[in-house]
Amino acid sequence: MSEVLLEARDLTKKFPLSRRRCVHAVGGVTLSVNAGETLAIVGESGCGKSTLGRMLIGALPPTSGEVRFRGHTITGLKEREFSAYRRQLQLIFQDPYASLDPRMKVRDLIAEPLVTHRVCETKDELTQRVLDLMKAVGIPADYLNRYPHQFSGGQRQRIGIARAIALDPALVVCDEPVSALDVSVQNQILNLLRELQEERGLTYVFISHDLSVVRHISDRICVMFLGKVMEIGPTEDVFAEARHPYTQFLLDSVLPPDPHRRGKSVRLLAGEPPSPVDPPSGCCFRTRCPFATELCASKEPTLRRAGSVEVACHHQSQPPSSSD
Amino acid sequence: MTQSTLEVSHLYTSFFSERGEIKAVQDVSMRIGKGQVVGVVGESGCGKSMVARSIMGLIKKPGKIVSGSILLDGQELTSLGENELCKIRGKDVSMVFQEPMTSLNPTMRVGLQVQEVVSIHENVSKEEARQRTLAILSAVGIPEVKERYNAYPHELSGGLRQRVMIAMAMVMRPRLLIADEPTTALDATVEAQIIALLRQLADNGTSVLIISHNLGVIAQLADHVYVMYAGHVVESASVFELFDNPLHPYTLGLLRAVSSLRSQSKVLQTIPGIVPNLAHLPVGCSFAPRCDKCMARCTSTQPELVAVGSGHEVRCHLTKRVDAQ
């Protein structure tokens, strides 16, 4: 069993709307990330996956619960105490167009984290580190003095990756790092992330809504719905036999790029997604679940182990047989 | 050969900027039969949305349709003035855009927005327009239509908003529906629902032009596919022929990139390099700088689109040579 790098215990995040109402973005998530692995967090928009990712690296304070990094609590620390951990916990953003300051040259963008954390003694050392990072992410050295607008989306994402790995972090949260990119470029970035992981022993939390990307890149997968974990386990096991009804629907809704498999596997999810302001009682998926019973409305299911995976469903012991 | 609803021939659309002419669409020809779903696939900047905008007459200055013809059931659209186009848009040809939140009026109830289309194009009573609106809203799968009729866009989910957009596009029973990345902003479970809805519309006789970068969407929905790269159609074939027997190196690269994601291989297949800048297109084949089969001729002469079989056309020097043997 590999070492646990990061642990989240009962993490909750509520965003207040008014005095009485709030958005329940994340509702009591407990999970651990092992050193060197890639844990994918999947779910549809608004399920709380980005909020969770930000709380994991201490970029957003949780409403309740705590995050432990190598056994040390990083929740509720003062800025000065936290800065040592900040170097270890980094983030790659989704939109390579919005996440780079358009007025900064590439050399300054990549040098920024190194300067902030006073890593380099001399200017020459700083330039050398920047050049090394550019080489690592595949940006030609003669682009040192270019501005972000002179780069394509894929190259910008490489700059974002260089910034994230500049301080040799232990864990990087990748928040939809390839969803703004074209198919042919997307694979270049996924290959780069995997290479960097092997070379530098990085641990990734990979947030994505794209299940085919997740299947390729992750070791374990965590499926979220309305701020809660529905199912978590080894990626291959979850894809081979999804136990939670929501995971089954999610996997079924992937449109295969093959006209011979047209309309075959697609099962459609009925109804509309419930509101995170006023979540349903009991199981939050029950209003859309074809297998929901009275028990689902009255009691919230907790994550229970079923083989190699953990599932939050009252009916997981008899997995509902799919129609085909 | 069945009668075609839309026939685009040798369309050239350009934008004239300070930095020179940007050739967004070059020599694009396509036809869509009645009730047929035609897909256009390509990466960002390949000109696929500009083909749609040219058909809709939505190319604004500094852009212009330079030459070519667009026939809708035999009627030439490129020579029509704005007033005449207004009568056709929304009635005979309509369009669904990618982002339903920015395409709907946030200050107007969604029912009225759909109803407005009816009142503009036809002289009918308010009550009849309302009845037709309610009918189309429920036809596109919106539950509790009477309540939703009075909702504002922000009160609806992304999937429902896109259904409202489709209802608005379909309320006049157009001959051609153009859907430009209709599911890109939506979640996977909702995407599958919208694709099923578009398929159903086509089965009922509407011709559909679906534009997408997602090969899954194209494979599930289109009957015939045009692959675009840097403003050109580089390959066109029936959906089965294209996925089973792709010939252009770009199509091959795209399909390999997607299928390697689904394989066990550790290293993913990619197409090296980046999409060229449309203002500085390379001489010869636009794909040559990224092509692993590039020959001397590719960097000097632009290849022609050649037929290689029934309904299968490819724009590649390599194909031509194989064909000539």
Boltz contact constraints between the chains, C-beta under 6 A:
constraints:
  - contact:
      token1: [A, 44]
      token2: [B, 187]
      max_distance: 6.0
  - contact:
      token1: [A, 45]
      token2: [B, 187]
      max_distance: 6.0
  - contact:
      token1: [A, 152]
      token2: [B, 274]
      max_distance: 6.0
  - contact:
      token1: [A, 182]
      token2: [B, 43]
      max_distance: 6.0
  - contact:
      token1: [A, 182]
      token2: [B, 44]
      max_distance: 6.0
  - contact:
      token1: [A, 183]
      token2: [B, 257]
      max_distance: 6.0
  - contact:
      token1: [A, 184]
      token2: [B, 257]
      max_distance: 6.0
  - contact:
      token1: [A, 184]
      token2: [B, 270]
      max_distance: 6.0
  - contact:
      token1: [A, 184]
      token2: [B, 271]
      max_distance: 6.0
  - contact:
      token1: [A, 187]
      token2: [B, 257]
      max_distance: 6.0
  - contact:
      token1: [A, 187]
      token2: [B, 268]
      max_distance: 6.0
  - contact:
      token1: [A, 187]
      token2: [B, 270]
      max_distance: 6.0
  - contact:
      token1: [A, 188]
      token2: [B, 270]
      max_distance: 6.0
  - contact:
      token1: [A, 190]
      token2: [B, 268]
      max_distance: 6.0
  - contact:
      token1: [A, 191]
      token2: [B, 267]
      max_distance: 6.0
  - contact:
      token1: [A, 191]
      token2: [B, 268]
      max_distance: 6.0
  - contact:
      token1: [A, 212]
      token2: [B, 261]
      max_distance: 6.0
  - contact:
      token1: [A, 212]
      token2: [B, 262]
      max_distance: 6.0
  - contact:
      token1: [A, 216]
      token2: [B, 261]
      max_distance: 6.0
  - contact:
      token1: [A, 249]
      token2: [B, 189]
      max_distance: 6.0
  - contact:
      token1: [A, 253]
      token2: [B, 188]
      max_distance: 6.0
  - contact:
      token1: [A, 253]
      token2: [B, 189]
      max_distance: 6.0
  - contact:
      token1: [A, 253]
      token2: [B, 192]
      max_distance: 6.0
  - contact:
      token1: [A, 255]
      token2: [B, 216]
      max_distance: 6.0
  - contact:
      token1: [A, 255]
      token2: [B, 217]
      max_distance: 6.0
  - contact:
      token1: [A, 255]
      token2: [B, 220]
      max_distance: 6.0
  - contact:
      token1: [A, 257]
      token2: [B, 215]
      max_distance: 6.0
  - contact:
      token1: [A, 257]
      token2: [B, 216]
      max_distance: 6.0
  - contact:
      token1: [A, 257]
      token2: [B, 219]
      max_distance: 6.0
  - contact:
      token1: [A, 257]
      token2: [B, 258]
      max_distance: 6.0
  - contact:
      token1: [A, 258]
      token2: [B, 219]
      max_distance: 6.0
  - contact:
      token1: [A, 259]
      token2: [B, 219]
      max_distance: 6.0
  - contact:
      token1: [A, 259]
      token2: [B, 239]
      max_distance: 6.0
  - contact:
      token1: [A, 259]
      token2: [B, 240]
      max_distance: 6.0
  - contact:
      token1: [A, 259]
      token2: [B, 243]
      max_distance: 6.0
  - contact:
      token1: [A, 262]
      token2: [B, 220]
      max_distance: 6.0
  - contact:
      token1: [A, 266]
      token2: [B, 192]
      max_distance: 6.0
  - contact:
      token1: [A, 268]
      token2: [B, 192]
      max_distance: 6.0
  - contact:
      token1: [A, 268]
      token2: [B, 193]
      max_distance: 6.0
  - contact:
      token1: [A, 269]
      token2: [B, 189]
      max_distance: 6.0
  - contact:
      token1: [A, 272]
      token2: [B, 157]
      max_distance: 6.0
